[in-house]
Amino acid sequence: VEWIERVDFSVDPGRARSFAESIRRWWPALDESRLQPAYAGIRPKLAGPDGGFADFRIAGERRHGVAGLVHLFGIESPGLTAALAIADEVTGQLAD
């Protein structure tokens, strides 16, 4: 994880060493010279690096007052697309 202040999808090649150290926990024979930057993504977070733990938030009509609208904040993939409990919560809020 790298906290950012602006949208930037570039990958810093200087981070290869720390990335390799993490990989070596499960693949000790990794040849670090074969690593190369590929792509980066931006994950939504509800709190910054010093903001404590804030997993995610589901905000429906009771919170914002707009009928038929459910916001899902801070849910990283695959949670947003694969969690049946989240689907149950959203469909329950829409049914109310």
WOWO-V402472 format. One record per pair of residues at least 4 apart in sequence whose C-alpha atoms are under 7 Angstrom apart, sorted by the first residue. I is the first residue (numbers start at 1). GAP is how many residues later the second one is. D is the distance in whole Angstrom. If there is no record, write none. Layout:
i:I gap:GAP d:D
i:I gap:GAP d:D
This chain:
i:9 gap:31 d:5
i:9 gap:32 d:6
i:10 gap:30 d:7
i:11 gap:26 d:6
i:11 gap:28 d:7
i:11 gap:29 d:6
i:13 gap:24 d:6
i:15 gap:4 d:6
i:16 gap:4 d:6
i:16 gap:19 d:7
i:17 gap:4 d:6
i:18 gap:4 d:6
i:19 gap:4 d:6
i:20 gap:4 d:6
i:20 gap:12 d:6
i:23 gap:4 d:6
i:24 gap:4 d:4
i:24 gap:6 d:6
i:43 gap:33 d:6
i:44 gap:30 d:5
i:44 gap:32 d:7
i:45 gap:29 d:5
i:46 gap:8 d:6
i:46 gap:10 d:7
i:46 gap:28 d:6
i:47 gap:4 d:5
i:47 gap:5 d:7
i:47 gap:7 d:6
i:55 gap:19 d:7
i:56 gap:17 d:6
i:56 gap:18 d:5
i:56 gap:19 d:5
i:57 gap:15 d:6
i:57 gap:16 d:5
i:57 gap:17 d:7
i:58 gap:12 d:7
i:58 gap:13 d:6
i:58 gap:14 d:5
i:58 gap:15 d:6
i:59 gap:4 d:6
i:59 gap:11 d:6
i:59 gap:12 d:5
i:59 gap:13 d:7
i:60 gap:4 d:6
i:60 gap:9 d:6
i:60 gap:10 d:4
i:60 gap:11 d:6
i:60 gap:33 d:6
i:61 gap:4 d:4
i:61 gap:5 d:5
i:61 gap:6 d:5
i:61 gap:8 d:6
i:61 gap:9 d:7
i:68 gap:26 d:6
i:70 gap:20 d:7
i:75 gap:4 d:6
i:75 gap:5 d:6
i:76 gap:4 d:6
i:77 gap:4 d:7
i:78 gap:4 d:5
i:79 gap:4 d:5
i:83 gap:4 d:6
i:84 gap:4 d:6
i:85 gap:4 d:6
i:86 gap:4 d:6
i:87 gap:4 d:6
i:88 gap:4 d:6
i:89 gap:4 d:6
i:90 gap:4 d:6
i:91 gap:4 d:6
i:92 gap:4 d:6
